[in-house]
């Protein structure tokens, strides 16, 4: 009888320990991170200058790769990168596939309904990319005209913005950024819309492309890090991190390393 009681006590203790561990994985993200000694960071590996995976070397680079490692150091844990995209962003974050999404995510009303954001660390306007041989697009004013085809990538902030902005041009929504670029290069679309980081690195690697900039501010969007709603402790810790890297110079150092210092948020 004594052995049976002892066994029940041990089983109850193990069950409680298992339940506590399970709660740490699904509840407060700080608890999960410290328990597993791992920070899961969602990235979009095609984002030039932000979170880019070199197709030849498979190495990751970009401002938010650097800053994710800085966050890992501050927390004293290893960083595990999880491939995501703007189309999968909300699902990946809300389904707890990562603890935080760090790939310069534009704060939009649609995303703010589903996600919680830190204070912004970058802010970018919208730019257009066309071909050097395109005769229709000479300046920004030529974009929203009848007959012009404007390409955007599905799930990016450019999709809802251009839906609202365009009055005469045709909007072409494509599944991937690569498809968007192919349409412009082939001549089936006149321009694709992008932001400052992507445009700078893209132009450096595409000799057929030409940048079209707005003559004044068109639609400046703040970029930040995103988490699942309902975890105030984790949000507070991330806010502290962003404030700290702004104050101690780590944000500006990383921005200059990737030629993004013109869009650092104050």
Secondary structure, DSSP 8 states (H G I E B T S, - for coil): -HHHHHHHHHHHHHHHHHHHHHHHHHS-HHHHHHHHTEEEEEE-TEETTTEEE-TTT--EESHHHHHHHHHHHHHTSEEEEEE--TTTHHHHHHTTS-SEEEEEEE--HHHHTTEEE---SEEE-EEEEEETT-SS-SSGGGTSSTT-EEEEETTSHHHHHHHHH-SSSEEEEESSHHHHHHHHHHTSSSEEEEEHHHHHHHHHH-TTEEEE--SS----EEEEEEEETT-HHHHHHHHHHHHHHHHHSHHHHHHHHTT-GGGB--
